[in-house]
Amino acid sequence: MPASTPPTHWVHDLDPFLIRFSESFGIRYYGLAYLLGFVVCALLLRAYGRAGRTPLNFNASIDLVFAIVVGVIVGGRLGYFLLYQSDTLWRDPLALFRLWEGGMASHGGFVGVAAALFWFARSHRVPFLHLADVVVTTAPAGLFFGRVANFINGELWGRISEVPWAVIFPHSTRPGTPPILIEPRHPSQLYEAALEGLLLFALFQWRFWKTDCVARSPGRLAGEFLLAYAAVRAIGELFREPDASLLFGLSRGTFYSLFMVAAGLALIWHTRLAVPKGSASEK
């Protein structure tokens, strides 16, 4: 193909900054994505409390959101380096604290949130499994905003593809390469936003409001979420370019999701054992 021929696919040129104060400092969409996710979480918790679906009052909900914020940031950051960049962590431990350079792992964030919920449950005397059920219904909102921000940043791109909606990501190859010489890729960030965000949000909002599983079988909704997330993450990984070496032939996103499957099955099994004999099955 002649170098003068224009690219046949859209060339990603979105600015990661909403407002830029300098070359590397400003208000980033990625930071706003986290903020929006936490705001939606707070609003949903308030709605749940008003509807009598949780014993958490307004002040307790704010405390819970703060705990979640800490869990997401600490867990996501540690998870990124331990699961994807362990060599960097040993070579340059201070990289862990350079948040402006980016780098978060959703699996690490889940572990961090679980630890935050355990602490909150003990300090506020609220059942841990109830908290887990409530919080997982809010998580897809944050996942949606985060994946959209990944797309805006032009990172975590997909595999090479010639589908009409494929995107040319300039950062997917050496700097300075003409767009015509860059192969288009799946916008896998948007696939994941739809699967991990919109689909799971709709599913678990329906499960929360239209069934009594939170009251009848504490922990079941959290277990279902872990299974559902693992499934949609594995689907998304089919279109996403692996951003680290494979483990046992699987992308790291898929491999780490296997632990979520195990945890989800364990939670659901626990809820089945906890249901008194002779009681009605969960709707």
KEMAR-981771 format. One line per 8 residues: their letters; for each residue x, y, z of C-alpha. Coordinates in nm, 3 decimals, m for minus. Example, Ala and Ser with C-alpha at 12.3 -4.5 7.8 and 13.67 -1.06 7.14 Angstrom:
BEGIN
as) 1.230/m0.450/0.780; 1.367/m0.106/0.714
//
This chain:
BEGIN
mpastppt) 0.000/0.000/0.000; 0.155/0.339/m0.098; 0.262/0.557/0.192; 0.054/0.846/0.048; m0.269/0.649/0.083; m0.474/0.777/0.379; m0.557/0.530/0.658; m0.878/0.335/0.603
hwvhdldp) m0.962/0.336/0.975; m1.002/0.610/1.232; m0.676/0.718/1.391; m0.710/0.757/1.767; m0.630/1.117/1.857; m0.823/1.178/2.179; m0.659/1.394/2.446; m0.639/1.213/2.785
flirfses) m0.674/1.552/2.959; m1.000/1.735/3.009; m0.797/2.038/3.117; m0.421/2.053/3.069; m0.209/2.285/3.285; 0.123/2.164/3.148; 0.255/1.888/2.924; 0.206/1.620/3.189
fgiryygl) m0.019/1.779/3.451; m0.389/1.848/3.444; m0.732/1.698/3.496; m0.736/1.358/3.329; m1.041/1.165/3.215; m0.897/0.860/3.390; m0.911/1.034/3.727; m1.261/1.160/3.654
ayllgfvv) m1.367/0.803/3.572; m1.277/0.692/3.923; m1.452/0.994/4.071; m1.770/0.923/3.874; m1.762/0.559/3.979; m1.741/0.652/4.348; m2.019/0.912/4.309; m2.251/0.656/4.148
calllray) m2.166/0.412/4.427; m2.259/0.672/4.691; m2.586/0.759/4.515; m2.687/0.394/4.483; m2.607/0.322/4.848; m2.823/0.618/4.947; m3.108/0.485/4.729; m3.071/0.137/4.881
gragrtpl) m3.089/0.282/5.232; m3.397/0.487/5.156; m3.568/0.181/5.010; m3.489/m0.021/5.322; m3.267/m0.261/5.132; m2.969/m0.205/5.361; m2.930/m0.094/5.724; m2.663/0.158/5.625
nfnasidl) m2.762/0.517/5.698; m2.625/0.817/5.509; m2.319/0.867/5.729; m2.233/0.497/5.724; m2.268/0.494/5.344; m2.021/0.781/5.314; m1.778/0.594/5.540; m1.822/0.284/5.327
vfaivvgv) m1.752/0.474/5.005; m1.436/0.618/5.161; m1.323/0.266/5.257; m1.394/0.149/4.902; m1.189/0.437/4.760; m0.890/0.334/4.969; m0.939/m0.033/4.881; m0.962/0.035/4.507
ivggrlgy) m0.657/0.261/4.495; m0.431/0.054/4.720; m0.545/m0.283/4.586; m0.551/m0.172/4.223; m0.206/m0.016/4.242; m0.044/m0.307/4.426; m0.220/m0.552/4.200; m0.090/m0.383/3.887
fllyqsdt) 0.272/m0.416/3.995; 0.245/m0.759/4.156; 0.040/m0.916/3.877; 0.173/m0.735/3.570; 0.491/m0.540/3.651; 0.667/m0.731/3.929; 1.010/m0.667/3.774; 0.949/m0.292/3.785
lwrdplal) 0.843/m0.308/4.148; 1.166/m0.479/4.257; 1.382/m0.256/4.040; 1.210/0.073/4.124; 0.985/0.042/4.434; 0.904/0.416/4.429; 0.716/0.361/4.101; 0.434/0.232/4.319
frlweggm) 0.372/0.584/4.446; 0.392/0.765/4.111; 0.017/0.750/4.051; 0.032/1.006/3.771; 0.213/0.751/3.555; m0.094/0.527/3.559; m0.122/0.156/3.622; m0.416/m0.011/3.797
ashggfvg) m0.537/m0.373/3.795; m0.906/m0.455/3.834; m0.832/m0.789/4.003; m0.613/m0.614/4.258; m0.888/m0.358/4.309; m1.135/m0.635/4.390; m0.902/m0.775/4.654; m0.851/m0.428/4.798
vaaalfwf) m1.225/m0.368/4.817; m1.278/m0.707/4.985; m1.023/m0.609/5.251; m1.191/m0.270/5.295; m1.532/m0.437/5.336; m1.392/m0.678/5.594; m1.257/m0.384/5.796; m1.580/m0.189/5.760
arshrvpf) m1.794/m0.488/5.857; m1.599/m0.538/6.180; m1.582/m0.172/6.277; m1.950/m0.095/6.200; m2.092/m0.436/6.297; m2.254/m0.494/5.959; m2.250/m0.845/5.808; m1.966/m0.877/5.559
lhladvvv) m2.169/m1.079/5.308; m2.444/m0.818/5.307; m2.189/m0.548/5.232; m2.040/m0.759/4.954; m2.382/m0.812/4.795; m2.462/m0.442/4.807; m2.128/m0.319/4.679; m2.102/m0.555/4.380
ttapaglf) m2.421/m0.402/4.238; m2.243/m0.067/4.220; m1.907/m0.191/4.089; m2.003/m0.214/3.718; m2.052/0.163/3.704; m1.689/0.220/3.799; m1.576/m0.050/3.557; m1.769/0.120/3.276
fgrvanfi) m1.617/0.463/3.335; m1.271/0.312/3.376; m1.285/0.123/3.044; m1.410/0.430/2.860; m1.116/0.621/3.010; m0.881/0.345/2.887; m1.014/0.408/2.536; m0.972/0.784/2.567
ngelwgri) m0.614/0.726/2.684; m0.549/0.502/2.385; m0.421/0.221/2.610; m0.501/m0.148/2.658; m0.590/m0.173/2.290; m0.723/m0.481/2.116; m0.581/m0.735/1.877; m0.513/m0.654/1.513
sevpwavi) m0.833/m0.656/1.308; m0.981/m0.529/0.982; m1.339/m0.490/1.106; m1.490/m0.158/0.988; m1.492/m0.016/1.341; m1.127/m0.106/1.411; m0.911/0.181/1.538; m0.552/0.279/1.467
fphstrpg) m0.382/0.338/1.802; m0.059/0.538/1.746; 0.082/0.421/2.080; 0.054/0.055/1.976; 0.381/0.079/1.786; 0.707/0.276/1.782; 0.672/0.655/1.823; 0.676/0.846/1.496
tppiliep) 0.539/0.562/1.283; 0.304/0.702/1.014; m0.060/0.600/1.077; m0.077/0.433/0.735; 0.186/0.185/0.855; 0.004/0.104/1.184; m0.231/m0.190/1.176; m0.585/m0.124/1.305
rhpsqlye) m0.705/m0.299/1.617; m1.023/m0.390/1.798; m1.138/m0.111/2.034; m1.148/m0.377/2.305; m1.173/m0.111/2.577; m1.525/m0.031/2.451; m1.617/m0.400/2.433; m1.513/m0.433/2.796
aaleglll) m1.703/m0.116/2.889; m2.017/m0.271/2.742; m1.965/m0.615/2.898; m1.810/m0.537/3.238; m1.996/m0.210/3.274; m2.335/m0.182/3.104; m2.426/m0.551/3.090; m2.325/m0.633/3.448
falfqwrf) m2.481/m0.310/3.580; m2.818/m0.394/3.420; m2.801/m0.757/3.535; m2.716/m0.689/3.898; m2.947/m0.393/3.937; m3.223/m0.625/3.820; m3.112/m0.898/4.061; m3.092/m0.650/4.349
wktdcvar) m3.431/m0.483/4.301; m3.641/m0.766/4.157; m3.537/m1.054/4.384; m3.495/m1.103/4.757; m3.157/m1.276/4.730; m2.976/m1.009/4.936; m3.208/m1.063/5.232; m3.259/m1.438/5.188
spgrlage) m2.913/m1.556/5.080; m2.638/m1.313/5.185; m2.332/m1.364/4.971; m2.509/m1.517/4.673; m2.520/m1.195/4.472; m2.150/m1.137/4.537; m2.076/m1.492/4.421; m2.281/m1.444/4.106
fllayaav) m2.099/m1.120/4.035; m1.757/m1.287/4.061; m1.867/m1.558/3.817; m2.025/m1.310/3.577; m1.724/m1.079/3.582; m1.487/m1.368/3.516; m1.702/m1.474/3.219; m1.725/m1.133/3.053
raigelfr) m1.359/m1.060/3.126; m1.261/m1.381/2.948; m1.475/m1.279/2.650; m1.312/m0.936/2.642; m0.967/m1.092/2.658; m1.036/m1.270/2.327; m1.023/m0.930/2.157; m0.761/m0.759/2.376
epdasllf) m0.390/m0.761/2.303; m0.216/m0.923/2.603; m0.025/m0.654/2.790; 0.200/m0.904/2.968; 0.336/m1.253/2.907; 0.090/m1.542/2.906; 0.040/m1.775/3.202; m0.023/m2.140/3.115
glsrgtfy) m0.130/m2.030/2.769; m0.386/m1.781/2.899; m0.379/m1.404/2.909; m0.321/m1.277/3.262; m0.669/m1.124/3.274; m0.824/m1.463/3.201; m0.587/m1.655/3.429; m0.648/m1.430/3.731
slfmvaag) m1.022/m1.451/3.667; m1.006/m1.824/3.741; m0.951/m1.734/4.106; m1.268/m1.523/4.091; m1.455/m1.825/3.958; m1.334/m2.031/4.254; m1.429/m1.756/4.500; m1.769/m1.710/4.337
laliwhtr) m1.850/m2.081/4.349; m1.740/m2.095/4.713; m1.972/m1.806/4.804; m2.269/m1.959/4.626; m2.201/m2.298/4.787; m2.181/m2.127/5.126; m2.519/m1.962/5.078; m2.676/m2.296/4.982
lavpkgsa) m2.542/m2.456/5.300; m2.666/m2.162/5.507; m3.028/m2.190/5.387; m3.232/m2.373/5.655; m3.377/m2.705/5.545; m3.734/m2.681/5.433; m3.716/m2.311/5.346; m3.827/m2.180/5.012
sek) m3.565/m2.149/4.743; m3.429/m1.806/4.657; m3.631/m1.627/4.392
//
